[in-house]
Amino acid sequence: MTEKGKIYTKTGDLGETSLLGGTRVPKSHDRVDAYGTIDELNSFLGLLRDQPIADHYKKVLLRIQENLFVAEARVAADPGLEHATLPVLQQEEILLLENEIDEMNLSLKELTHFILPGGYAPASLCHVSRTVCRRAERALIRLSATTPPEEIIIRYLNRLSDYLFVLARKTGHDAGADETLWAPGK
C-alpha cells in the first residue's frame, strides 16, 4: 500500500504494472495474464467456499486458496526473486488433491458419459472454477514460451481442475441433485 493506506497508486494508469521486485511490464504481458487468471480462480473459489457445502470441503478450499496465493506470487515475481524470498508450493499439496479426489470418488458412480454442468448451484460453481483453472494452466503454458514457470505450479493447476470436477460431482451427489449426462443426438 502507499502512504496512509491508499489502494490506488496511479502508476498503472497508462497500462503498465509492476512485478514483485519492481520490473515494469504491460498489463497485457503473459506473466500478468497468468497470475491474473490464478487470482480470478482464487476469487471464484472464495465464492464457492461461501456456498452450502460440507465444512470439510470449505477447509480444503481455503487451503487451496492459500496455495494459489503462493503460486500467484511466484508467477508475479521478477525472475530470480521467486527463488529467494517467496514461499514454495510443495508436492504434498498435489498429493492432498489426489487423496481428496480418491476419497470423493468412493461414493460416486463411475462416469461413463460426459456430464453437463448444472443442476445444483455449488456444483455449477465448481465447474466455472474448473474452467478458469484450465485457463490459468493454459496461460502458464503460454508464458513458458518466454519464461518457463515452475513445473509444480502447472501440475498443481492440472490436478486442481480434476479436483474441482470431482467436487462438482460430489457436492451435487451430497445434495441429491441429478447429473445431466451428455447424450448427443437425443
N, C-alpha and C positions, 0 to 999 in steps of 0.2 A: 504494500500500500504506500501511497505517497503521504506527504505531510498532512497531519491531522486526520488520517484515515480515509482520505478521499479515494473512491474507487476509480475515478476517471483520471487518466494521466495526459490525455490528448496526444500522446506520442503515436497512436495508431490512426490518427485522423486522415493520413494520406496513404493508407493501405499497407502499412508495414507493422510488424510486431517484433518483439524480442524473444529469442530463445532463452532458456535458462542458461545463464552465462553471459548474455548481453548481445550476441550476434543479431543484427537486424536482418529480417527476411521479409519478402512479400507475404501478405496473409494468404495468398494463393499457393504458397510453397507446399510441396508434397509433405514435408515434415509437419507443417501446421495442419494440413488436411488430415494426416494420420492421427495426431494427438487430439485434434478437434473431434474426430469421429469417435475416438475412445471416450472422450468427455461426453459426447451425445449418448453413447451407450450407457455410461455411468448414470446419466440423468434418467434414462428410461428404467434402469434397474432400481433407482430410488423410488420411482413411481410404482414399479412392480412390488417393491417391498412394502408399500403402503396399502396393498390390496388385501382382501380377506383370504390369506393363505396361511398354512401352518407356520407356527413360530420357528420351527427348525429351518424352514426354507428362508425365512426372513433373516435368520442368523447367518446362513450360508451366503445369502445375497449381500449382506453387509460386509462379510469377509471378501467377497468378490469385488465389491466397490472399492475397498481398501487396496486390493491388488491392482485394480485398474488405475488407481491414482499413482501407484508405483510405476506401472507401465507407461502411463501418460507422461509422467515426469521424465522418465528415461528417454522417451521418444522426443520430448521437447527440449532436451539438454543439448548444449553445444557439444559436438564430437569431442570426446576425451573427458568432459566434465562428468558424464553419467557414470564413469568408472570410479571417479574419485570421491564423490560426495553424496550420492543418492542411494536409497535402499534398493535392494536387488529382489527381483521376483524369483522365488525358489521352486525347484522341481516338485516339492511336496504339495504345492498349490495345484499343480496339474493332477497329481495323484488324488488329492481331495475331490476334485471334479469327477475323476474317473470312478472313485468309490461311491460318490453320490449318485452318479448315473446308474451304476450297477445295482445299488440298493433300490432306487426308484423302479427300475425295470423289473424287479422281482414281483411287483404287484400289477404290472401292466400286461395286456395281451400282446402277443408277438405281432409285430407290424408286417402286414403282407401287401398293403397298398399305401400310396401316398395319402396324407391327410390334408384337408383344407383347414387353414387357420380359422378359428371362430368357435362359437358355441358357449364360451364362458369367458368373461372379460379378462380375468387374470391370465388364462391360457393364451388368449389373443395377444396380450401384452408381452408374454414370453416370446411369442412368435415375432412381434415387432422388434423386441430386443435382439432376438437371434439374427434377424436380417441386418440390423445395424452392426452387430458383432461381425457378421460376414463382410460388411462394407469396410469396417475398420481393418480387418485382415487384408482385404484387397488393397487398401491404402498403404499398409505396411509393405506389401509386395511391390507396389509401385515405387515406394521410397527406396526399396532395395536396389533399384537400378542406379542410384547415385550414392546412397549411404546405407549399407546393409544394417537393418535393425537387428537387435538381439533375437536369435532364433527362439529363445524361450518365450518371448512375447508373442510371436506368431503361433507357436504351439499352444500357448495358453488360450489365445483367442479362438483357435480352431476347436479346442476341447470345450471351451465355454459355449460356443454355438451349439455343440452337441448337448451339453448340459441343459441349455435353455430349451432345446427341442423336447428333451425328455421331461423337463419340468413343466412344460406346457401340457404334455400328455398327463402327467401325474396330478397337477392341480385340477385339471378337468375331471380326471378319474375320481379324485377325492371329493369333488363337488357333485358327482353323479351326472356330469354332462356327457352327452354322446359325442363321439368323434365323427366328423363327416369325412368319409372316405372319398377319394377322388376316383370317380368312375367315368372315364372319358367315353363319350358317345351315348350316354344314357340320359 
